[in-house]
Amino acid sequence: MLIGIVSDTHDDLAAVEATVSRFDRLDVDAVVHCGDFVAPFSVTPFDAGFDFYAVRGNNDGEWAVQSTVESFGAYLGEAGVLSFETGEGARIGEDGAGRKTDESDAVDIAVTHGTSDIVVDALVDCGDYDYVFHGHTHAHGVEQRDGTVRVNPGGLPIPVDGADDAFRVATLDTDAPVGDDAVTHHEIER
C-alpha cells in the first residue's frame, strides 16, 4: 500500500492541485494531511481517487474544514491513530489512544499537526506506533528512533529559519520494512 503524506498547504490551490496530481500519478491508495489547509476550498481537491484522512492544524481557522473533509474522508480532530493493513483501508483509533497491534501486516500511524514538539516527541518515544506523521515546521524530514519513524512531509516555503525552500510531500510504502527507507520525499512544482 502506498500512502501520500502532505501538510501545510495554506490555501495555495496550485500547490494542492499539483499535490493531488502527483499522488494520482504515483497511484497512492490513501492520503494523510497533517493540517493547515486554512479554508475549505483548499480541501475539496483532495476528493479524488484515494482514501483521505486529515487532522486540524493551528491555522485551520474555519470550522467548515472539518465538515468539508468529512464529506468525502475522515477528519481525525487534533490528532488521530490510523492502522493500515496491506491491501485494505485504514482502521481509525476509536478514542485517539490506539495502541500498536500485534498483527504483523498492520502499520500503525499516529498523526498530529505538530504544533507541540513535546507531543510529537512523546508519540515517537512511546513506542506504540510504527510511524508518527506531523507537519507545522514546513521542513521535511524523516528520523528513526527505537523502532518508530517520525515523518514530516514538509510544507510551503515560508520565511522562517529551517523551513524548506521548496514545497514537498512524502509517500510511505507500507509493504516495505518499517523504517526511514520506506519514506520518499517528493518536490512539488506549482
C-alpha positions as CSV (number, residue, x, y, z in Angstrom):
1,M,0.0,0.0,0.0
2,L,1.3,3.5,-0.8
3,I,0.3,6.4,1.4
4,G,0.7,10.0,0.4
5,I,1.6,12.5,3.2
6,V,1.1,16.2,2.9
7,S,0.9,19.2,5.3
8,D,0.8,23.0,5.5
9,T,-0.8,23.7,2.1
10,H,-2.2,27.1,3.4
11,D,-4.8,27.8,0.8
12,D,-2.3,27.5,-2.1
13,L,-4.6,26.0,-4.6
14,A,-1.9,25.5,-7.2
15,A,0.2,23.5,-4.7
16,V,-2.8,21.4,-3.6
17,E,-3.7,20.6,-7.2
18,A,-0.1,19.7,-8.1
19,T,0.0,17.5,-5.0
20,V,-3.2,15.7,-5.9
21,S,-1.9,15.3,-9.5
22,R,1.4,13.8,-8.2
23,F,-0.4,11.4,-5.8
24,D,-2.6,10.3,-8.7
25,R,0.4,9.6,-10.9
26,L,2.0,7.7,-8.0
27,D,-1.2,5.7,-7.7
28,V,-1.4,6.2,-3.9
29,D,-4.1,4.3,-2.0
30,A,-4.6,6.9,0.7
31,V,-3.6,10.4,1.6
32,V,-3.0,11.8,5.1
33,H,-3.0,15.6,5.5
34,C,-1.2,16.8,8.7
35,G,-3.2,20.0,8.9
36,D,-3.1,23.7,7.9
37,F,-5.4,23.7,4.9
38,V,-6.7,27.0,6.3
39,A,-10.0,27.2,4.3
40,P,-12.5,24.6,2.9
41,F,-11.9,25.5,-0.7
42,S,-8.4,24.1,-0.4
43,V,-9.7,20.8,1.0
44,T,-12.1,19.8,-1.9
45,P,-9.4,18.9,-4.5
46,F,-8.4,16.0,-2.2
47,D,-11.8,14.4,-3.0
48,A,-10.0,12.2,-5.6
49,G,-9.3,8.5,-6.3
50,F,-7.9,7.7,-2.8
51,D,-8.9,7.4,0.8
52,F,-8.4,10.7,2.7
53,Y,-7.6,11.4,6.3
54,A,-6.8,14.8,8.0
55,V,-6.0,16.4,11.3
56,R,-6.6,20.0,12.3
57,G,-3.7,22.5,12.0
58,N,-3.1,25.6,14.0
59,N,-4.1,27.8,11.0
60,D,-7.3,25.9,10.2
61,G,-9.5,28.7,11.5
62,E,-12.6,27.9,9.6
63,W,-14.5,25.1,11.3
64,A,-16.1,24.2,8.0
65,V,-12.8,22.5,7.2
66,Q,-14.0,19.6,9.3
67,S,-17.3,19.2,7.6
68,T,-15.7,19.5,4.2
69,V,-13.2,16.7,4.9
70,E,-16.0,14.6,6.4
71,S,-18.0,14.9,3.2
72,F,-15.5,12.6,1.5
73,G,-12.9,11.5,4.0
74,A,-12.1,11.1,7.7
75,Y,-11.4,14.0,10.0
76,L,-9.3,13.0,13.0
77,G,-9.5,16.2,15.0
78,E,-6.4,17.4,16.8
79,A,-4.7,14.0,16.4
80,G,-5.6,10.5,15.4
81,V,-4.4,7.0,15.0
82,L,-4.6,5.0,11.8
83,S,-3.8,1.4,11.2
84,F,-3.2,0.4,7.6
85,E,-3.3,-3.3,6.6
86,T,-1.8,-4.5,3.3
87,G,-4.5,-4.3,0.6
88,E,-7.1,-2.7,2.9
89,G,-8.1,0.8,4.1
90,A,-7.3,2.2,7.5
91,R,-8.8,1.5,10.8
92,I,-9.2,4.6,12.9
93,G,-8.4,4.5,16.6
94,E,-11.7,4.7,18.5
95,D,-10.6,7.2,21.1
96,G,-7.4,8.5,19.6
97,A,-5.4,6.4,22.1
98,G,-4.8,3.5,19.8
99,R,-2.1,1.0,20.6
100,K,0.3,-0.9,18.3
101,T,-1.4,-4.0,17.1
102,D,0.1,-7.5,17.3
103,E,-0.8,-8.0,13.6
104,S,2.4,-8.3,11.6
105,D,0.8,-6.9,8.5
106,A,-0.6,-3.7,10.1
107,V,1.3,-0.4,10.1
108,D,0.2,1.8,13.0
109,I,0.5,5.6,12.5
110,A,-0.1,8.5,14.8
111,V,-1.0,11.8,13.1
112,T,-0.8,15.3,14.6
113,H,-0.2,18.7,13.2
114,G,3.0,19.1,15.2
115,T,2.4,22.4,16.9
116,S,4.0,21.0,20.1
117,D,7.4,19.3,19.8
118,I,6.7,17.8,23.2
119,V,3.7,15.9,21.9
120,V,5.5,14.8,18.7
121,D,8.4,13.5,20.7
122,A,6.1,11.7,23.1
123,L,4.3,10.0,20.3
124,V,7.6,8.9,18.8
125,D,9.2,7.8,22.1
126,C,6.2,5.9,23.5
127,G,6.8,3.0,21.1
128,D,3.2,2.5,20.3
129,Y,3.4,3.4,16.7
130,D,5.4,2.4,13.6
131,Y,5.2,6.0,12.2
132,V,4.4,9.4,13.5
133,F,3.3,11.9,10.8
134,H,3.3,15.6,11.5
135,G,3.9,19.0,9.8
136,H,3.9,22.5,11.2
137,T,7.6,23.3,10.7
138,H,7.5,23.5,6.9
139,A,10.7,21.5,7.0
140,H,10.7,17.9,5.5
141,G,12.4,15.2,7.5
142,V,12.5,11.6,8.5
143,E,14.0,10.2,11.7
144,Q,14.0,6.7,13.1
145,R,14.2,6.3,16.9
146,D,13.8,3.0,18.7
147,G,11.6,1.4,16.1
148,T,9.4,4.4,15.4
149,V,9.8,6.7,12.4
150,R,8.9,10.4,12.6
151,V,7.9,11.8,9.2
152,N,7.4,15.4,8.3
153,P,6.4,15.8,4.6
154,G,7.4,19.5,4.6
155,G,5.1,22.4,3.6
156,L,5.0,25.5,1.6
157,P,8.2,27.6,1.7
158,I,7.9,30.3,4.4
159,P,10.5,32.9,5.5
160,V,11.4,31.1,8.8
161,D,14.8,29.6,9.7
162,G,14.9,25.9,8.9
163,A,11.9,25.9,6.6
164,D,12.2,24.3,3.2
165,D,12.9,26.4,0.1
166,A,10.6,24.2,-2.0
167,F,7.2,22.5,-1.4
168,R,7.5,18.8,-0.6
169,V,5.2,15.9,0.1
170,A,6.1,12.3,1.0
171,T,5.0,8.8,0.4
172,L,5.1,5.8,2.7
173,D,5.3,2.3,1.2
174,T,3.7,0.1,3.9
175,D,4.9,-3.1,2.1
176,A,8.5,-2.1,2.8
177,P,10.0,-3.0,6.2
178,V,9.2,-0.3,8.8
179,G,12.0,2.3,8.7
180,D,13.1,5.5,7.1
181,D,13.8,3.8,3.8
182,A,10.1,3.2,3.4
183,V,9.6,7.0,3.1
184,T,10.3,9.0,0.0
185,H,10.0,12.8,-0.2
186,H,8.9,14.5,-3.5
187,E,9.4,18.1,-4.5
188,I,6.3,19.6,-6.0
189,E,6.4,22.1,-8.8
190,R,3.5,24.5,-8.6
